[in-house]
Each structure stands twice: as structure tokens, then as C-alpha cells.
């Protein structure tokens, strides 16, 4: 059985369609345990929503990857929104690592023509969610990810702060950039 999270996969996303998207830290390193990096991801998503380039229906930030249910609305200047997100967050995280943990930054060093450090793994997973049942199945997966035995980050989905589960389970408005998927489907 193949592992869709480790093989090369489709990362293309069309505008005005909803996708389940997984972006993974290079070599599955657990750098997203850093609260500042989680806040960076949140602020980056909020900025792209404020610019009107994306809609975010759900998310979870895990120690070495993130899952999003989102929709690309328009280009962010000359870049796709997901390219802008990866470029910006990579730049901030790599600068932070170079300053605060140079030995960790070295582990992200690559020999590529366009960069010296790679934070995000190439080829994020993009799966179109074109039905309500697909959307709800993926949101359930996103929200239950922190509860998996090997993570054990929360007892209930809504207890994990770095997720949209509280928005759906309790109506909490911790993340103003979220759009309720029921408005779309």
C-alpha cells in the first residue's frame, strides 16, 4: 500500500475550487512546535484572506506539517497564493533558525539553483473537495489529527488551539479569517 504523504503527488490547485492541502516540513522535522512559527502561519493565512486571494475553511498546524481546507481565489501579485504562503513563511522561519538555531538551519541546507535552504517539502498534497461529503470527511480528518495516538496533542478536537475545530465544535471565533464551509457547499 502506498503512502500518499511520502510519494510525489499532485500539488496543482485551480482557482475557485476547494482543496484539502497538506504542506510538510522538509525531512519531517518537528520545527512547528515553535509557537512563533504557528503564529506566523496563522498571520500569513489571515493576510492572504484579507487580500482576497484565498478562503480558509479549516486548518490544523501539527509539529511537522499542516493541513488546510482552502480555496484559491486569485493571484497574489505574480504568485499563486500557496507559493506566496510557502515563500514568505520559509523566509521568516529560515531567518529565525539561522539566528537562533544555526545548527538546525544547517539541516535545511539544499543545493538547488533557486535557494540555499528549503523549509517546506516539495510537492504538497492537493486533493479537490468537490462534494459536501468529501469536505466533511477531510475536515474531520484535519480536526482529529492532533488526537492520533502518535501525536497525543489533545483529548478532544476543540481542545487543540492550533486548529479550526473550536470554530466548528463550539462556535469560538479565535480565527477571524475562517469561512464556514457550509456557506460554500
C-alpha positions as a Python dict, from the first residue, in 0.01 Angstrom:
ca = {
    (1, 'X'): (0, 0, 0),
    (2, 'X'): (139, 341, -97),
    (3, 'X'): (175, 628, 146),
    (4, 'X'): (27, 941, -13),
    (5, 'X'): (215, 1160, 234),
    (6, 'X'): (559, 1035, 126),
    (7, 'X'): (535, 989, -250),
    (8, 'X'): (540, 1251, -524),
    (9, 'X'): (191, 1390, -558),
    (10, 'X'): (-33, 1642, -724),
    (11, 'X'): (13, 1989, -582),
    (12, 'X'): (-175, 2183, -851),
    (13, 'X'): (-478, 2383, -742),
    (14, 'X'): (-724, 2562, -970),
    (15, 'X'): (-896, 2885, -871),
    (16, 'X'): (-1247, 2877, -723),
    (17, 'X'): (-1224, 2513, -616),
    (18, 'X'): (-1183, 2382, -262),
    (19, 'X'): (-883, 2165, -174),
    (20, 'X'): (-754, 1960, 112),
    (21, 'X'): (-387, 2062, 118),
    (22, 'X'): (-101, 1914, 316),
    (23, 'X'): (227, 2101, 343),
    (24, 'X'): (510, 1920, 517),
    (25, 'X'): (835, 2043, 669),
    (26, 'X'): (1139, 1908, 484),
    (27, 'X'): (1254, 1573, 623),
    (28, 'X'): (951, 1574, 854),
    (29, 'X'): (1142, 1778, 1113),
    (30, 'X'): (937, 1896, 1411),
    (31, 'X'): (1002, 2268, 1390),
    (32, 'X'): (637, 2372, 1407),
    (33, 'X'): (638, 2302, 1780),
    (34, 'X'): (765, 2661, 1798),
    (35, 'X'): (469, 2885, 1892),
    (36, 'X'): (611, 3175, 1690),
    (37, 'X'): (611, 2965, 1374),
    (38, 'X'): (249, 2867, 1437),
    (39, 'X'): (159, 3235, 1483),
    (40, 'X'): (345, 3311, 1159),
    (41, 'X'): (134, 3054, 973),
    (42, 'X'): (-185, 3199, 1121),
    (43, 'X'): (-89, 3557, 1034),
    (44, 'X'): (14, 3455, 681),
    (45, 'X'): (-321, 3287, 621),
    (46, 'X'): (-506, 3587, 766),
    (47, 'X'): (-314, 3825, 540),
    (48, 'X'): (-394, 3622, 228),
    (49, 'X'): (-761, 3610, 328),
    (50, 'X'): (-759, 3989, 389),
    (51, 'X'): (-613, 4040, 42),
    (52, 'X'): (-895, 3832, -106),
    (53, 'X'): (-661, 3574, -256),
    (54, 'X'): (-784, 3274, -52),
    (55, 'X'): (-1068, 3144, 163),
    (56, 'X'): (-981, 2913, 453),
    (57, 'X'): (-1246, 2664, 564),
    (58, 'X'): (-1038, 2461, 805),
    (59, 'X'): (-682, 2401, 926),
    (60, 'X'): (-456, 2228, 1173),
    (61, 'X'): (-91, 2302, 1245),
    (62, 'X'): (97, 1991, 1354),
    (63, 'X'): (461, 1964, 1473),
    (64, 'X'): (592, 1884, 1123),
    (65, 'X'): (310, 1957, 879),
    (66, 'X'): (-13, 2142, 830),
    (67, 'X'): (-345, 2060, 671),
    (68, 'X'): (-573, 2318, 514),
    (69, 'X'): (-915, 2313, 358),
    (70, 'X'): (-895, 2620, 138),
    (71, 'X'): (-983, 2782, -190),
    (72, 'X'): (-761, 2990, -416),
    (73, 'X'): (-950, 3299, -533),
    (74, 'X'): (-690, 3498, -728),
    (75, 'X'): (-320, 3552, -778),
    (76, 'X'): (-122, 3729, -506),
    (77, 'X'): (58, 3969, -735),
    (78, 'X'): (258, 3748, -974),
    (79, 'X'): (242, 3442, -748),
    (80, 'X'): (-21, 3187, -662),
    (81, 'X'): (-138, 3226, -302),
    (82, 'X'): (15, 2894, -197),
    (83, 'X'): (351, 2994, -348),
    (84, 'X'): (336, 3326, -160),
    (85, 'X'): (248, 3145, 162),
    (86, 'X'): (538, 2900, 129),
    (87, 'X'): (787, 3165, 18),
    (88, 'X'): (702, 3407, 299),
    (89, 'X'): (685, 3152, 580),
    (90, 'X'): (1006, 2984, 457),
    (91, 'X'): (1190, 3314, 457),
    (92, 'X'): (1084, 3406, 810),
    (93, 'X'): (1145, 3058, 954),
    (94, 'X'): (1486, 3020, 788),
    (95, 'X'): (1595, 3367, 907),
    (96, 'X'): (1484, 3280, 1258),
    (97, 'X'): (1665, 2945, 1253),
    (98, 'X'): (1987, 3100, 1118),
    (99, 'X'): (1985, 3346, 1407),
    (100, 'X'): (1858, 3137, 1697),
    (101, 'X'): (1949, 2779, 1598),
    (102, 'X'): (2217, 2778, 1327),
    (103, 'X'): (2279, 2406, 1380),
    (104, 'X'): (1913, 2335, 1298),
    (105, 'X'): (1921, 2573, 999),
    (106, 'X'): (2207, 2365, 856),
    (107, 'X'): (1978, 2062, 842),
    (108, 'X'): (1761, 2251, 591),
    (109, 'X'): (2051, 2337, 362),
    (110, 'X'): (2000, 2232, -1),
    (111, 'X'): (2197, 2259, -322),
    (112, 'X'): (1929, 2399, -552),
    (113, 'X'): (1965, 2671, -813),
    (114, 'X'): (1697, 2894, -659),
    (115, 'X'): (1766, 2850, -286),
    (116, 'X'): (2016, 2756, -19),
    (117, 'X'): (1761, 2648, 244),
    (118, 'X'): (1436, 2455, 197),
    (119, 'X'): (1184, 2463, 483),
    (120, 'X'): (878, 2313, 314),
    (121, 'X'): (900, 1981, 132),
    (122, 'X'): (840, 1994, -242),
    (123, 'X'): (506, 1881, -386),
    (124, 'X'): (246, 1946, -119),
    (125, 'X'): (-60, 1725, -146),
    (126, 'X'): (-368, 1886, -303),
    (127, 'X'): (-694, 1692, -319),
    (128, 'X'): (-1002, 1861, -460),
    (129, 'X'): (-1309, 1850, -237),
    (130, 'X'): (-1598, 1886, -476),
    (131, 'X'): (-1876, 1742, -260),
    (132, 'X'): (-2009, 1810, 86),
    (133, 'X'): (-1924, 1457, 200),
    (134, 'X'): (-1560, 1493, 88),
    (135, 'X'): (-1536, 1828, 265),
    (136, 'X'): (-1677, 1692, 590),
    (137, 'X'): (-1459, 1380, 575),
    (138, 'X'): (-1143, 1588, 529),
    (139, 'X'): (-1240, 1841, 797),
    (140, 'X'): (-1296, 1553, 1037),
    (141, 'X'): (-950, 1420, 947),
    (142, 'X'): (-797, 1767, 994),
    (143, 'X'): (-962, 1819, 1332),
    (144, 'X'): (-887, 1470, 1464),
    (145, 'X'): (-520, 1475, 1358),
    (146, 'X'): (-394, 1608, 1696),
    (147, 'X'): (-578, 1325, 1875),
    (148, 'X'): (-391, 1044, 1699),
    (149, 'X'): (-202, 825, 1944),
    (150, 'X'): (141, 911, 1800),
    (151, 'X'): (68, 1285, 1846),
    (152, 'X'): (-149, 1291, 2158),
    (153, 'X'): (-174, 1672, 2144),
    (154, 'X'): (-533, 1695, 2273),
    (155, 'X'): (-814, 1487, 2416),
    (156, 'X'): (-1090, 1648, 2207),
    (157, 'X'): (-1052, 1822, 1869),
    (158, 'X'): (-1175, 2157, 2006),
    (159, 'X'): (-909, 2146, 2280),
    (160, 'X'): (-626, 2181, 2027),
    (161, 'X'): (-567, 2555, 1988),
    (162, 'X'): (-388, 2542, 1650),
    (163, 'X'): (-691, 2418, 1462),
    (164, 'X'): (-1028, 2528, 1330),
    (165, 'X'): (-1204, 2257, 1535),
    (166, 'X'): (-1312, 2503, 1805),
    (167, 'X'): (-1478, 2718, 1539),
    (168, 'X'): (-1693, 2427, 1426),
    (169, 'X'): (-1741, 2244, 1757),
    (170, 'X'): (-1810, 2535, 1993),
    (171, 'X'): (-1857, 2841, 1770),
    (172, 'X'): (-1537, 3003, 1902),
    (173, 'X'): (-1416, 3285, 1680),
    (174, 'X'): (-1044, 3257, 1763),
    (175, 'X'): (-951, 3285, 1395),
    (176, 'X'): (-1137, 3562, 1217),
    (177, 'X'): (-1003, 3455, 878),
    (178, 'X'): (-1210, 3135, 874),
    (179, 'X'): (-1510, 3091, 644),
    (180, 'X'): (-1770, 2831, 740),
    (181, 'X'): (-1766, 2560, 473),
    (182, 'X'): (-2147, 2533, 496),
    (183, 'X'): (-2163, 2872, 324),
    (184, 'X'): (-1987, 2714, 24),
    (185, 'X'): (-2147, 2369, -7),
}
